Amino acid sequence: MSTAASSLPDERRREVRRQALSVGGATGLYGVSFGALSVASGLDVWQTQALSLLLFSGGSQFAVVGVLGAGGGGVAAVATSSLLGVRNGLYALQTSRFLGVAGLRRLAAAQLTIDESTAVGVAQPEPPAQRIGFWLTGIAVFLGWNLMTLVGALVGNALGDPRTYGLDAAAAAAFAALLWPRLRSGDAAATAVLAVFVALVTSPLLPPGVPVILSVLAALAVGLRRGGRHEGSPTAHPGELDGRDPVP
């Protein structure tokens, strides 16, 4: 990563690092809510920490403790968690194209392939910036999430509801900021609007996380409407390479 990263201008490297650390910091802080909820659901501190370290997928972790806290069994908890984790496998199809890793680094990349690292990575137009964004975001989220999980598990409900401090909105705002520059074409905007509609309609009816998976159908619907044709390259903006499609 160091050789590739050295070909990236210093200003771009600083920009990608700011994005990665912003997303990583906001997401990591929200780990305190998982720690508190996990202990309240009946898991002890060690079980909670092991779940964060090994599973390391917020939606799947909340699904496990949610099912167990509601009186569900282990099979139901694992099934729900696995369903939500399917999306990470789909992310890997995208991230593997610019990471190009093997061996132990491939295992590390698999563990760090989550919503945040994928979003920051694919949002960058240059392959070196994609790699920096993926790794730095994944490491920042991993460290922050696990540290705050421990804090939440130890102090429990003493900190109160994290939503009081706006931490849930901070993570969503970071995603919106990354997505916004990519909504330049009519298809991208239509996909976003349809995905929001699907999520809003299904959220009151389905378990947390499932509406996000269903919103992927928006991209399928828009793609079928276009008959599988690839949209043209977006018009270059100041500071970008002319004619380059930012989608890797």
Salt bridges, closest charged atoms under 4 A:
ASP10 OD1 - ARG13 NH2 2.45
GLU15 OE1 - ARG12 NH1 3.02
ASP115 OD1 - ARG87 NE 2.99
GLU126 OE1 - ARG12 NH2 2.70
ASP161 OD2 - ARG163 NH2 2.73
ASP187 OD1 - ARG225 NH2 2.98
ASP187 OD2 - ARG226 NH1 2.71
GLU240 OE2 - ARG184 NH2 2.79
ASP245 OD2 - HIS230 NE2 3.61
